[in-house]
Amino acid sequence: MEALDGNAIAGRLVEVFGIEMTTATGVCAGCGARRQVAELMVYVRAPGTVARCPTCEAVVMVLAKIRGINCVDLRGLKLLEAAESPETGLF
Ligand SMILES: [Zn+2]
């Protein structure tokens, strides 16, 4: 399956976090690589979407929509940092 980049999940992440997250920085729990969300390798398939670390290919994010509710598993990330958003004031 061909990998997309993190921009493929930009809309889903806005639904979940309420802000633009592709420029957020994530730290892989597996190898410690620090990458922007836009750099992740994304595999879109039903029922879930998987984002992998481009360095070690560990799964860092799993997104699924279950009965209309967005579920996000971030257990593959040690840290996820988003810049302060001037629009929402979040983070
Ligand atoms: Zn990694």
PDB file of the backbone (N, CA, C, O) and the ligand in Angstrom, with CONECT records:
HET     ZN  A 101       1
ATOM      1  N   MET A   1       0.846  -1.198   0.000  1.00  0.00           N
ATOM      2  CA  MET A   1       0.000   0.000   0.000  1.00  0.00           C
ATOM      3  C   MET A   1       0.880   1.245   0.000  1.00  0.00           C
ATOM      4  O   MET A   1       1.880   1.309   0.714  1.00  0.00           O
ATOM      5  N   GLU A   2       0.510   2.207  -0.784  1.00  0.00           N
ATOM      6  CA  GLU A   2       1.309   3.427  -0.869  1.00  0.00           C
ATOM      7  C   GLU A   2       1.018   4.368   0.297  1.00  0.00           C
ATOM      8  O   GLU A   2      -0.137   4.575   0.668  1.00  0.00           O
ATOM      9  N   ALA A   3       2.067   4.927   0.863  1.00  0.00           N
ATOM     10  CA  ALA A   3       1.901   5.826   2.004  1.00  0.00           C
ATOM     11  C   ALA A   3       1.625   7.248   1.531  1.00  0.00           C
ATOM     12  O   ALA A   3       2.227   7.723   0.568  1.00  0.00           O
ATOM     13  N   LEU A   4       0.715   7.916   2.216  1.00  0.00           N
ATOM     14  CA  LEU A   4       0.492   9.344   2.015  1.00  0.00           C
ATOM     15  C   LEU A   4       1.300  10.067   3.082  1.00  0.00           C
ATOM     16  O   LEU A   4       1.962   9.425   3.898  1.00  0.00           O
ATOM     17  N   ASP A   5       1.252  11.403   3.086  1.00  0.00           N
ATOM     18  CA  ASP A   5       1.911  12.100   4.183  1.00  0.00           C
ATOM     19  C   ASP A   5       0.867  12.628   5.163  1.00  0.00           C
ATOM     20  O   ASP A   5      -0.334  12.419   4.987  1.00  0.00           O
ATOM     21  N   GLY A   6       1.340  13.304   6.182  1.00  0.00           N
ATOM     22  CA  GLY A   6       0.460  13.728   7.270  1.00  0.00           C
ATOM     23  C   GLY A   6      -0.625  14.700   6.846  1.00  0.00           C
ATOM     24  O   GLY A   6      -1.611  14.886   7.560  1.00  0.00           O
ATOM     25  N   ASN A   7      -0.447  15.325   5.681  1.00  0.00           N
ATOM     26  CA  ASN A   7      -1.485  16.250   5.211  1.00  0.00           C
ATOM     27  C   ASN A   7      -2.787  15.509   4.900  1.00  0.00           C
ATOM     28  O   ASN A   7      -3.862  16.108   4.864  1.00  0.00           O
ATOM     29  N   ALA A   8      -2.673  14.189   4.674  1.00  0.00           N
ATOM     30  CA  ALA A   8      -3.858  13.387   4.371  1.00  0.00           C
ATOM     31  C   ALA A   8      -4.815  13.304   5.568  1.00  0.00           C
ATOM     32  O   ALA A   8      -6.006  13.045   5.396  1.00  0.00           O
ATOM     33  N   ILE A   9      -4.290  13.525   6.778  1.00  0.00           N
ATOM     34  CA  ILE A   9      -5.153  13.447   7.959  1.00  0.00           C
ATOM     35  C   ILE A   9      -5.383  14.822   8.581  1.00  0.00           C
ATOM     36  O   ILE A   9      -5.881  14.926   9.702  1.00  0.00           O
ATOM     37  N   ALA A  10      -5.018  15.878   7.846  1.00  0.00           N
ATOM     38  CA  ALA A  10      -5.149  17.241   8.377  1.00  0.00           C
ATOM     39  C   ALA A  10      -6.578  17.537   8.821  1.00  0.00           C
ATOM     40  O   ALA A  10      -6.797  18.074   9.907  1.00  0.00           O
ATOM     41  N   GLY A  11      -7.549  17.185   7.979  1.00  0.00           N
ATOM     42  CA  GLY A  11      -8.944  17.486   8.289  1.00  0.00           C
ATOM     43  C   GLY A  11      -9.428  16.723   9.511  1.00  0.00           C
ATOM     44  O   GLY A  11     -10.146  17.267  10.350  1.00  0.00           O
ATOM     45  N   ARG A  12      -9.034  15.463   9.605  1.00  0.00           N
ATOM     46  CA  ARG A  12      -9.436  14.636  10.749  1.00  0.00           C
ATOM     47  C   ARG A  12      -8.848  15.196  12.043  1.00  0.00           C
ATOM     48  O   ARG A  12      -9.510  15.207  13.081  1.00  0.00           O
ATOM     49  N   LEU A  13      -7.612  15.655  11.972  1.00  0.00           N
ATOM     50  CA  LEU A  13      -6.959  16.173  13.183  1.00  0.00           C
ATOM     51  C   LEU A  13      -7.590  17.491  13.627  1.00  0.00           C
ATOM     52  O   LEU A  13      -7.672  17.772  14.823  1.00  0.00           O
ATOM     53  N   VAL A  14      -8.034  18.297  12.666  1.00  0.00           N
ATOM     54  CA  VAL A  14      -8.745  19.530  13.040  1.00  0.00           C
ATOM     55  C   VAL A  14     -10.050  19.164  13.756  1.00  0.00           C
ATOM     56  O   VAL A  14     -10.431  19.818  14.727  1.00  0.00           O
ATOM     57  N   GLU A  15     -10.740  18.106  13.269  1.00  0.00           N
ATOM     58  CA  GLU A  15     -11.970  17.656  13.928  1.00  0.00           C
ATOM     59  C   GLU A  15     -11.701  17.249  15.379  1.00  0.00           C
ATOM     60  O   GLU A  15     -12.505  17.520  16.271  1.00  0.00           O
ATOM     61  N   VAL A  16     -10.560  16.598  15.599  1.00  0.00           N
ATOM     62  CA  VAL A  16     -10.256  16.070  16.934  1.00  0.00           C
ATOM     63  C   VAL A  16      -9.686  17.145  17.850  1.00  0.00           C
ATOM     64  O   VAL A  16     -10.135  17.299  18.986  1.00  0.00           O
ATOM     65  N   PHE A  17      -8.700  17.885  17.360  1.00  0.00           N
ATOM     66  CA  PHE A  17      -7.986  18.825  18.224  1.00  0.00           C
ATOM     67  C   PHE A  17      -8.519  20.253  18.136  1.00  0.00           C
ATOM     68  O   PHE A  17      -8.256  21.075  19.014  1.00  0.00           O
ATOM     69  N   GLY A  18      -9.268  20.541  17.075  1.00  0.00           N
ATOM     70  CA  GLY A  18      -9.834  21.867  16.932  1.00  0.00           C
ATOM     71  C   GLY A  18      -8.881  22.894  16.364  1.00  0.00           C
ATOM     72  O   GLY A  18      -9.240  24.060  16.199  1.00  0.00           O
ATOM     73  N   ILE A  19      -7.661  22.465  16.061  1.00  0.00           N
ATOM     74  CA  ILE A  19      -6.690  23.377  15.454  1.00  0.00           C
ATOM     75  C   ILE A  19      -5.904  22.633  14.380  1.00  0.00           C
ATOM     76  O   ILE A  19      -5.929  21.404  14.307  1.00  0.00           O
ATOM     77  N   GLU A  20      -5.217  23.392  13.562  1.00  0.00           N
ATOM     78  CA  GLU A  20      -4.337  22.846  12.534  1.00  0.00           C
ATOM     79  C   GLU A  20      -3.181  22.095  13.218  1.00  0.00           C
ATOM     80  O   GLU A  20      -2.448  22.671  14.021  1.00  0.00           O
ATOM     81  N   MET A  21      -3.028  20.797  12.886  1.00  0.00           N
ATOM     82  CA  MET A  21      -2.022  19.989  13.576  1.00  0.00           C
ATOM     83  C   MET A  21      -0.893  19.500  12.676  1.00  0.00           C
ATOM     84  O   MET A  21       0.029  18.844  13.161  1.00  0.00           O
ATOM     85  N   THR A  22      -0.938  19.800  11.381  1.00  0.00           N
ATOM     86  CA  THR A  22       0.110  19.244  10.518  1.00  0.00           C
ATOM     87  C   THR A  22       1.482  19.839  10.821  1.00  0.00           C
ATOM     88  O   THR A  22       2.508  19.230  10.517  1.00  0.00           O
ATOM     89  N   THR A  23       1.499  21.033  11.420  1.00  0.00           N
ATOM     90  CA  THR A  23       2.785  21.642  11.778  1.00  0.00           C
ATOM     91  C   THR A  23       3.153  21.336  13.233  1.00  0.00           C
ATOM     92  O   THR A  23       4.198  21.771  13.717  1.00  0.00           O
ATOM     93  N   ALA A  24       2.291  20.588  13.928  1.00  0.00           N
ATOM     94  CA  ALA A  24       2.633  20.166  15.289  1.00  0.00           C
ATOM     95  C   ALA A  24       3.795  19.185  15.227  1.00  0.00           C
ATOM     96  O   ALA A  24       3.996  18.504  14.222  1.00  0.00           O
ATOM     97  N   THR A  25       4.553  19.121  16.307  1.00  0.00           N
ATOM     98  CA  THR A  25       5.714  18.244  16.349  1.00  0.00           C
ATOM     99  C   THR A  25       5.424  17.053  17.252  1.00  0.00           C
ATOM    100  O   THR A  25       4.970  17.207  18.385  1.00  0.00           O
ATOM    101  N   GLY A  26       5.696  15.865  16.728  1.00  0.00           N
ATOM    102  CA  GLY A  26       5.517  14.653  17.522  1.00  0.00           C
ATOM    103  C   GLY A  26       6.853  13.987  17.758  1.00  0.00           C
ATOM    104  O   GLY A  26       7.735  14.019  16.900  1.00  0.00           O
ATOM    105  N   VAL A  27       7.002  13.376  18.936  1.00  0.00           N
ATOM    106  CA  VAL A  27       8.217  12.620  19.244  1.00  0.00           C
ATOM    107  C   VAL A  27       7.830  11.143  19.315  1.00  0.00           C
ATOM    108  O   VAL A  27       6.981  10.747  20.114  1.00  0.00           O
ATOM    109  N   CYS A  28       8.465  10.340  18.468  1.00  0.00           N
ATOM    110  CA  CYS A  28       8.176   8.908  18.396  1.00  0.00           C
ATOM    111  C   CYS A  28       8.579   8.227  19.704  1.00  0.00           C
ATOM    112  O   CYS A  28       9.696   8.409  20.187  1.00  0.00           O
ATOM    113  N   ALA A  29       7.664   7.444  20.271  1.00  0.00           N
ATOM    114  CA  ALA A  29       7.968   6.735  21.512  1.00  0.00           C
ATOM    115  C   ALA A  29       8.952   5.595  21.266  1.00  0.00           C
ATOM    116  O   ALA A  29       9.628   5.133  22.185  1.00  0.00           O
ATOM    117  N   GLY A  30       9.021   5.151  20.018  1.00  0.00           N
ATOM    118  CA  GLY A  30       9.910   4.032  19.708  1.00  0.00           C
ATOM    119  C   GLY A  30      11.357   4.441  19.543  1.00  0.00           C
ATOM    120  O   GLY A  30      12.238   3.887  20.200  1.00  0.00           O
ATOM    121  N   CYS A  31      11.620   5.422  18.659  1.00  0.00           N
ATOM    122  CA  CYS A  31      13.007   5.765  18.331  1.00  0.00           C
ATOM    123  C   CYS A  31      13.386   7.169  18.767  1.00  0.00           C
ATOM    124  O   CYS A  31      14.555   7.543  18.675  1.00  0.00           O
ATOM    125  N   GLY A  32      12.424   7.956  19.240  1.00  0.00           N
ATOM    126  CA  GLY A  32      12.752   9.298  19.721  1.00  0.00           C
ATOM    127  C   GLY A  32      12.870  10.339  18.622  1.00  0.00           C
ATOM    128  O   GLY A  32      13.222  11.486  18.898  1.00  0.00           O
ATOM    129  N   ALA A  33      12.581   9.961  17.377  1.00  0.00           N
ATOM    130  CA  ALA A  33      12.660  10.934  16.279  1.00  0.00           C
ATOM    131  C   ALA A  33      11.610  12.023  16.482  1.00  0.00           C
ATOM    132  O   ALA A  33      10.481  11.748  16.889  1.00  0.00           O
ATOM    133  N   ARG A  34      11.998  13.254  16.195  1.00  0.00           N
ATOM    134  CA  ARG A  34      11.103  14.405  16.342  1.00  0.00           C
ATOM    135  C   ARG A  34      10.699  14.831  14.933  1.00  0.00           C
ATOM    136  O   ARG A  34      11.537  15.267  14.144  1.00  0.00           O
ATOM    137  N   ARG A  35       9.422  14.703  14.627  1.00  0.00           N
ATOM    138  CA  ARG A  35       8.939  14.992  13.265  1.00  0.00           C
ATOM    139  C   ARG A  35       7.673  15.819  13.318  1.00  0.00           C
ATOM    140  O   ARG A  35       6.906  15.759  14.279  1.00  0.00           O
ATOM    141  N   GLN A  36       7.468  16.602  12.253  1.00  0.00           N
ATOM    142  CA  GLN A  36       6.191  17.279  12.116  1.00  0.00           C
ATOM    143  C   GLN A  36       5.145  16.246  11.683  1.00  0.00           C
ATOM    144  O   GLN A  36       5.457  15.278  10.990  1.00  0.00           O
ATOM    145  N   VAL A  37       3.913  16.473  12.103  1.00  0.00           N
ATOM    146  CA  VAL A  37       2.822  15.572  11.735  1.00  0.00           C
ATOM    147  C   VAL A  37       2.742  15.433  10.205  1.00  0.00           C
ATOM    148  O   VAL A  37       2.436  14.353   9.700  1.00  0.00           O
ATOM    149  N   ALA A  38       3.012  16.508   9.476  1.00  0.00           N
ATOM    150  CA  ALA A  38       2.953  16.476   8.006  1.00  0.00           C
ATOM    151  C   ALA A  38       3.951  15.489   7.412  1.00  0.00           C
ATOM    152  O   ALA A  38       3.781  15.051   6.274  1.00  0.00           O
ATOM    153  N   GLU A  39       4.998  15.132   8.172  1.00  0.00           N
ATOM    154  CA  GLU A  39       6.035  14.230   7.661  1.00  0.00           C
ATOM    155  C   GLU A  39       5.743  12.756   7.908  1.00  0.00           C
ATOM    156  O   GLU A  39       6.456  11.883   7.413  1.00  0.00           O
ATOM    157  N   LEU A  40       4.688  12.480   8.679  1.00  0.00           N
ATOM    158  CA  LEU A  40       4.390  11.083   8.997  1.00  0.00           C
ATOM    159  C   LEU A  40       3.961  10.328   7.749  1.00  0.00           C
ATOM    160  O   LEU A  40       3.464  10.925   6.794  1.00  0.00           O
ATOM    161  N   MET A  41       4.156   9.008   7.759  1.00  0.00           N
ATOM    162  CA  MET A  41       3.689   8.160   6.666  1.00  0.00           C
ATOM    163  C   MET A  41       2.301   7.677   7.026  1.00  0.00           C
ATOM    164  O   MET A  41       2.110   7.011   8.044  1.00  0.00           O
ATOM    165  N   VAL A  42       1.325   8.013   6.185  1.00  0.00           N
ATOM    166  CA  VAL A  42      -0.074   7.747   6.518  1.00  0.00           C
ATOM    167  C   VAL A  42      -0.652   6.691   5.585  1.00  0.00           C
ATOM    168  O   VAL A  42      -0.503   6.768   4.366  1.00  0.00           O
ATOM    169  N   TYR A  43      -1.309   5.713   6.178  1.00  0.00           N
ATOM    170  CA  TYR A  43      -1.977   4.662   5.419  1.00  0.00           C
ATOM    171  C   TYR A  43      -3.468   4.737   5.720  1.00  0.00           C
ATOM    172  O   TYR A  43      -3.906   4.476   6.840  1.00  0.00           O
ATOM    173  N   VAL A  44      -4.235   5.096   4.702  1.00  0.00           N
ATOM    174  CA  VAL A  44      -5.669   5.264   4.891  1.00  0.00           C
ATOM    175  C   VAL A  44      -6.366   3.979   4.472  1.00  0.00           C
ATOM    176  O   VAL A  44      -6.248   3.547   3.325  1.00  0.00           O
ATOM    177  N   ARG A  45      -7.088   3.373   5.398  1.00  0.00           N
ATOM    178  CA  ARG A  45      -7.852   2.175   5.056  1.00  0.00           C
ATOM    179  C   ARG A  45      -8.949   1.996   6.093  1.00  0.00           C
ATOM    180  O   ARG A  45      -8.805   2.386   7.252  1.00  0.00           O
ATOM    181  N   ALA A  46     -10.021   1.411   5.662  1.00  0.00           N
ATOM    182  CA  ALA A  46     -11.137   1.173   6.580  1.00  0.00           C
ATOM    183  C   ALA A  46     -10.752   0.061   7.550  1.00  0.00           C
ATOM    184  O   ALA A  46     -10.045  -0.866   7.157  1.00  0.00           O
ATOM    185  N   PRO A  47     -11.191   0.124   8.790  1.00  0.00           N
ATOM    186  CA  PRO A  47     -11.971   1.205   9.389  1.00  0.00           C
ATOM    187  C   PRO A  47     -11.103   2.290   9.999  1.00  0.00           C
ATOM    188  O   PRO A  47     -11.628   3.301  10.467  1.00  0.00           O
ATOM    189  N   GLY A  48      -9.787   2.109  10.007  1.00  0.00           N
ATOM    190  CA  GLY A  48      -8.926   3.078  10.675  1.00  0.00           C
ATOM    191  C   GLY A  48      -7.833   3.593   9.764  1.00  0.00           C
ATOM    192  O   GLY A  48      -7.531   2.992   8.733  1.00  0.00           O
ATOM    193  N   THR A  49      -7.247   4.703  10.152  1.00  0.00           N
ATOM    194  CA  THR A  49      -6.126   5.280   9.439  1.00  0.00           C
ATOM    195  C   THR A  49      -4.914   5.211  10.362  1.00  0.00           C
ATOM    196  O   THR A  49      -4.995   5.550  11.543  1.00  0.00           O
ATOM    197  N   VAL A  50      -3.794   4.769   9.804  1.00  0.00           N
ATOM    198  CA  VAL A  50      -2.600   4.577  10.608  1.00  0.00           C
ATOM    199  C   VAL A  50      -1.518   5.539  10.147  1.00  0.00           C
ATOM    200  O   VAL A  50      -1.278   5.680   8.948  1.00  0.00           O
ATOM    201  N   ALA A  51      -0.856   6.207  11.105  1.00  0.00           N
ATOM    202  CA  ALA A  51       0.284   7.064  10.788  1.00  0.00           C
ATOM    203  C   ALA A  51       1.527   6.437  11.405  1.00  0.00           C
ATOM    204  O   ALA A  51       1.540   6.063  12.578  1.00  0.00           O
ATOM    205  N   ARG A  52       2.569   6.330  10.589  1.00  0.00           N
ATOM    206  CA  ARG A  52       3.808   5.696  11.054  1.00  0.00           C
ATOM    207  C   ARG A  52       4.957   6.684  11.089  1.00  0.00           C
ATOM    208  O   ARG A  52       4.986   7.647  10.323  1.00  0.00           O
ATOM    209  N   CYS A  53       5.900   6.442  11.979  1.00  0.00           N
ATOM    210  CA  CYS A  53       7.126   7.227  12.082  1.00  0.00           C
ATOM    211  C   CYS A  53       7.952   7.011  10.815  1.00  0.00           C
ATOM    212  O   CYS A  53       8.209   5.864  10.450  1.00  0.00           O
ATOM    213  N   PRO A  54       8.379   8.090  10.127  1.00  0.00           N
ATOM    214  CA  PRO A  54       9.168   7.911   8.915  1.00  0.00           C
ATOM    215  C   PRO A  54      10.574   7.384   9.189  1.00  0.00           C
ATOM    216  O   PRO A  54      11.252   6.932   8.266  1.00  0.00           O
ATOM    217  N   THR A  55      11.015   7.437  10.433  1.00  0.00           N
ATOM    218  CA  THR A  55      12.358   6.964  10.775  1.00  0.00           C
ATOM    219  C   THR A  55      12.369   5.463  11.064  1.00  0.00           C
ATOM    220  O   THR A  55      13.171   4.728  10.488  1.00  0.00           O
ATOM    221  N   CYS A  56      11.481   5.004  11.955  1.00  0.00           N
ATOM    222  CA  CYS A  56      11.524   3.589  12.360  1.00  0.00           C
ATOM    223  C   CYS A  56      10.282   2.813  11.936  1.00  0.00           C
ATOM    224  O   CYS A  56      10.208   1.602  12.144  1.00  0.00           O
ATOM    225  N   GLU A  57       9.300   3.503  11.340  1.00  0.00           N
ATOM    226  CA  GLU A  57       8.067   2.893  10.839  1.00  0.00           C
ATOM    227  C   GLU A  57       7.150   2.366  11.938  1.00  0.00           C
ATOM    228  O   GLU A  57       6.214   1.621  11.648  1.00  0.00           O
ATOM    229  N   ALA A  58       7.397   2.736  13.184  1.00  0.00           N
ATOM    230  CA  ALA A  58       6.472   2.361  14.258  1.00  0.00           C
ATOM    231  C   ALA A  58       5.158   3.111  14.073  1.00  0.00           C
ATOM    232  O   ALA A  58       5.142   4.227  13.555  1.00  0.00           O
ATOM    233  N   VAL A  59       4.062   2.496  14.495  1.00  0.00           N
ATOM    234  CA  VAL A  59       2.763   3.160  14.443  1.00  0.00           C
ATOM    235  C   VAL A  59       2.729   4.224  15.535  1.00  0.00           C
ATOM    236  O   VAL A  59       2.872   3.903  16.714  1.00  0.00           O
ATOM    237  N   VAL A  60       2.540   5.489  15.154  1.00  0.00           N
ATOM    238  CA  VAL A  60       2.498   6.566  16.153  1.00  0.00           C
ATOM    239  C   VAL A  60       1.091   7.112  16.363  1.00  0.00           C
ATOM    240  O   VAL A  60       0.822   7.740  17.387  1.00  0.00           O
ATOM    241  N   MET A  61       0.195   6.882  15.416  1.00  0.00           N
ATOM    242  CA  MET A  61      -1.164   7.398  15.540  1.00  0.00           C
ATOM    243  C   MET A  61      -2.131   6.453  14.845  1.00  0.00           C
ATOM    244  O   MET A  61      -1.854   5.973  13.746  1.00  0.00           O
ATOM    245  N   VAL A  62      -3.256   6.188  15.479  1.00  0.00           N
ATOM    246  CA  VAL A  62      -4.333   5.442  14.819  1.00  0.00           C
ATOM    247  C   VAL A  62      -5.604   6.264  14.943  1.00  0.00           C
ATOM    248  O   VAL A  62      -6.007   6.632  16.046  1.00  0.00           O
ATOM    249  N   LEU A  63      -6.230   6.552  13.821  1.00  0.00           N
ATOM    250  CA  LEU A  63      -7.470   7.314  13.828  1.00  0.00           C
ATOM    251  C   LEU A  63      -8.591   6.428  13.315  1.00  0.00           C
ATOM    252  O   LEU A  63      -8.443   5.755  12.296  1.00  0.00           O
ATOM    253  N   ALA A  64      -9.698   6.430  14.016  1.00  0.00           N
ATOM    254  CA  ALA A  64     -10.859   5.666  13.565  1.00  0.00           C
ATOM    255  C   ALA A  64     -12.114   6.446  13.895  1.00  0.00           C
ATOM    256  O   ALA A  64     -12.165   7.181  14.881  1.00  0.00           O
ATOM    257  N   LYS A  65     -13.119   6.281  13.064  1.00  0.00           N
ATOM    258  CA  LYS A  65     -14.406   6.887  13.359  1.00  0.00           C
ATOM    259  C   LYS A  65     -15.356   5.749  13.696  1.00  0.00           C
ATOM    260  O   LYS A  65     -15.695   4.928  12.844  1.00  0.00           O
ATOM    261  N   ILE A  66     -15.782   5.714  14.960  1.00  0.00           N
ATOM    262  CA  ILE A  66     -16.620   4.616  15.425  1.00  0.00           C
ATOM    263  C   ILE A  66     -17.972   5.186  15.840  1.00  0.00           C
ATOM    264  O   ILE A  66     -18.053   6.004  16.757  1.00  0.00           O
ATOM    265  N   ARG A  67     -19.035   4.750  15.159  1.00  0.00           N
ATOM    266  CA  ARG A  67     -20.384   5.281  15.398  1.00  0.00           C
ATOM    267  C   ARG A  67     -20.400   6.803  15.429  1.00  0.00           C
ATOM    268  O   ARG A  67     -21.044   7.412  16.283  1.00  0.00           O
ATOM    269  N   GLY A  68     -19.669   7.420  14.467  1.00  0.00           N
ATOM    270  CA  GLY A  68     -19.683   8.877  14.338  1.00  0.00           C
ATOM    271  C   GLY A  68     -18.777   9.598  15.312  1.00  0.00           C
ATOM    272  O   GLY A  68     -18.730  10.828  15.322  1.00  0.00           O
ATOM    273  N   ILE A  69     -18.051   8.845  16.139  1.00  0.00           N
ATOM    274  CA  ILE A  69     -17.158   9.486  17.110  1.00  0.00           C
ATOM    275  C   ILE A  69     -15.718   9.266  16.673  1.00  0.00           C
ATOM    276  O   ILE A  69     -15.310   8.142  16.377  1.00  0.00           O
ATOM    277  N   ASN A  70     -14.952  10.353  16.636  1.00  0.00           N
ATOM    278  CA  ASN A  70     -13.547  10.257  16.280  1.00  0.00           C
ATOM    279  C   ASN A  70     -12.751   9.673  17.437  1.00  0.00           C
ATOM    280  O   ASN A  70     -12.790  10.188  18.554  1.00  0.00           O
ATOM    281  N   CYS A  71     -12.033   8.600  17.161  1.00  0.00           N
ATOM    282  CA  CYS A  71     -11.178   7.990  18.176  1.00  0.00           C
ATOM    283  C   CYS A  71      -9.730   8.095  17.697  1.00  0.00           C
ATOM    284  O   CYS A  71      -9.427   7.746  16.556  1.00  0.00           O
ATOM    285  N   VAL A  72      -8.851   8.567  18.551  1.00  0.00           N
ATOM    286  CA  VAL A  72      -7.445   8.718  18.191  1.00  0.00           C
ATOM    287  C   VAL A  72      -6.589   8.026  19.243  1.00  0.00           C
ATOM    288  O   VAL A  72      -6.704   8.300  20.438  1.00  0.00           O
ATOM    289  N   ASP A  73      -5.735   7.131  18.781  1.00  0.00           N
ATOM    290  CA  ASP A  73      -4.793   6.458  19.667  1.00  0.00           C
ATOM    291  C   ASP A  73      -3.413   7.060  19.405  1.00  0.00           C
ATOM    292  O   ASP A  73      -2.864   6.923  18.312  1.00  0.00           O
ATOM    293  N   LEU A  74      -2.863   7.722  20.412  1.00  0.00           N
ATOM    294  CA  LEU A  74      -1.569   8.396  20.251  1.00  0.00           C
ATOM    295  C   LEU A  74      -0.488   7.697  21.073  1.00  0.00           C
ATOM    296  O   LEU A  74       0.518   8.308  21.435  1.00  0.00           O
ATOM    297  N   ARG A  75      -0.701   6.420  21.365  1.00  0.00           N
ATOM    298  CA  ARG A  75       0.222   5.789  22.311  1.00  0.00           C
ATOM    299  C   ARG A  75       1.621   5.598  21.720  1.00  0.00           C
ATOM    300  O   ARG A  75       2.576   5.347  22.455  1.00  0.00           O
ATOM    301  N   GLY A  76       1.741   5.716  20.404  1.00  0.00           N
ATOM    302  CA  GLY A  76       3.071   5.605  19.797  1.00  0.00           C
ATOM    303  C   GLY A  76       3.872   6.893  19.853  1.00  0.00           C
ATOM    304  O   GLY A  76       5.018   6.946  19.407  1.00  0.00           O
ATOM    305  N   LEU A  77       3.258   7.928  20.407  1.00  0.00           N
ATOM    306  CA  LEU A  77       3.957   9.206  20.522  1.00  0.00           C
ATOM    307  C   LEU A  77       4.340   9.455  21.970  1.00  0.00           C
ATOM    308  O   LEU A  77       3.531   9.279  22.881  1.00  0.00           O
ATOM    309  N   LYS A  78       5.580   9.866  22.167  1.00  0.00           N
ATOM    310  CA  LYS A  78       6.005  10.234  23.506  1.00  0.00           C
ATOM    311  C   LYS A  78       5.483  11.628  23.833  1.00  0.00           C
ATOM    312  O   LYS A  78       5.190  11.944  24.986  1.00  0.00           O
ATOM    313  N   LEU A  79       5.373  12.457  22.788  1.00  0.00           N
ATOM    314  CA  LEU A  79       5.021  13.853  22.977  1.00  0.00           C
ATOM    315  C   LEU A  79       4.392  14.385  21.697  1.00  0.00           C
ATOM    316  O   LEU A  79       4.790  13.999  20.598  1.00  0.00           O
ATOM    317  N   LEU A  80       3.420  15.262  21.836  1.00  0.00           N
ATOM    318  CA  LEU A  80       2.842  15.933  20.675  1.00  0.00           C
ATOM    319  C   LEU A  80       2.699  17.406  21.034  1.00  0.00           C
ATOM    320  O   LEU A  80       1.937  17.772  21.929  1.00  0.00           O
ATOM    321  N   GLU A  81       3.437  18.234  20.328  1.00  0.00           N
ATOM    322  CA  GLU A  81       3.471  19.654  20.655  1.00  0.00           C
ATOM    323  C   GLU A  81       2.879  20.462  19.517  1.00  0.00           C
ATOM    324  O   GLU A  81       3.311  20.339  18.371  1.00  0.00           O
ATOM    325  N   ALA A  82       1.887  21.290  19.829  1.00  0.00           N
ATOM    326  CA  ALA A  82       1.299  22.166  18.825  1.00  0.00           C
ATOM    327  C   ALA A  82       1.595  23.605  19.205  1.00  0.00           C
ATOM    328  O   ALA A  82       1.555  23.974  20.379  1.00  0.00           O
ATOM    329  N   ALA A  83       1.889  24.399  18.211  1.00  0.00           N
ATOM    330  CA  ALA A  83       2.119  25.818  18.465  1.00  0.00           C
ATOM    331  C   ALA A  83       0.814  26.476  18.887  1.00  0.00           C
ATOM    332  O   ALA A  83      -0.268  26.029  18.508  1.00  0.00           O
ATOM    333  N   GLU A  84       0.919  27.508  19.650  1.00  0.00           N
ATOM    334  CA  GLU A  84      -0.270  28.232  20.098  1.00  0.00           C
ATOM    335  C   GLU A  84      -1.023  28.765  18.891  1.00  0.00           C
ATOM    336  O   GLU A  84      -0.435  29.340  17.975  1.00  0.00           O
ATOM    337  N   SER A  85      -2.326  28.564  18.907  1.00  0.00           N
ATOM    338  CA  SER A  85      -3.125  29.049  17.800  1.00  0.00           C
ATOM    339  C   SER A  85      -3.719  30.413  18.146  1.00  0.00           C
ATOM    340  O   SER A  85      -4.422  30.541  19.148  1.00  0.00           O
ATOM    341  N   PRO A  86      -3.450  31.424  17.338  1.00  0.00           N
ATOM    342  CA  PRO A  86      -4.008  32.745  17.630  1.00  0.00           C
ATOM    343  C   PRO A  86      -5.526  32.765  17.516  1.00  0.00           C
ATOM    344  O   PRO A  86      -6.182  33.618  18.115  1.00  0.00           O
ATOM    345  N   GLU A  87      -6.093  31.827  16.747  1.00  0.00           N
ATOM    346  CA  GLU A  87      -7.542  31.827  16.546  1.00  0.00           C
ATOM    347  C   GLU A  87      -8.284  31.240  17.744  1.00  0.00           C
ATOM    348  O   GLU A  87      -9.298  31.790  18.172  1.00  0.00           O
ATOM    349  N   THR A  88      -7.795  30.143  18.280  1.00  0.00           N
ATOM    350  CA  THR A  88      -8.543  29.469  19.343  1.00  0.00           C
ATOM    351  C   THR A  88      -7.966  29.732  20.725  1.00  0.00           C
ATOM    352  O   THR A  88      -8.661  29.589  21.731  1.00  0.00           O
ATOM    353  N   GLY A  89      -6.677  30.122  20.777  1.00  0.00           N
ATOM    354  CA  GLY A  89      -6.041  30.304  22.068  1.00  0.00           C
ATOM    355  C   GLY A  89      -5.716  29.000  22.761  1.00  0.00           C
ATOM    356  O   GLY A  89      -5.252  29.000  23.901  1.00  0.00           O
ATOM    357  N   LEU A  90      -5.960  27.867  22.075  1.00  0.00           N
ATOM    358  CA  LEU A  90      -5.656  26.574  22.671  1.00  0.00           C
ATOM    359  C   LEU A  90      -4.161  26.318  22.613  1.00  0.00           C
ATOM    360  O   LEU A  90      -3.484  26.834  21.724  1.00  0.00           O
ATOM    361  N   PHE A  91      -3.650  25.559  23.508  1.00  0.00           N
ATOM    362  CA  PHE A  91      -2.246  25.168  23.629  1.00  0.00           C
ATOM    363  C   PHE A  91      -1.334  26.337  23.905  1.00  0.00           C
ATOM    364  O   PHE A  91      -0.123  26.158  24.032  1.00  0.00           O
TER     365      PHE A  91
HETATM  366 ZN    ZN A 101      10.271   6.198  15.301  1.00  0.00          ZN2+
END
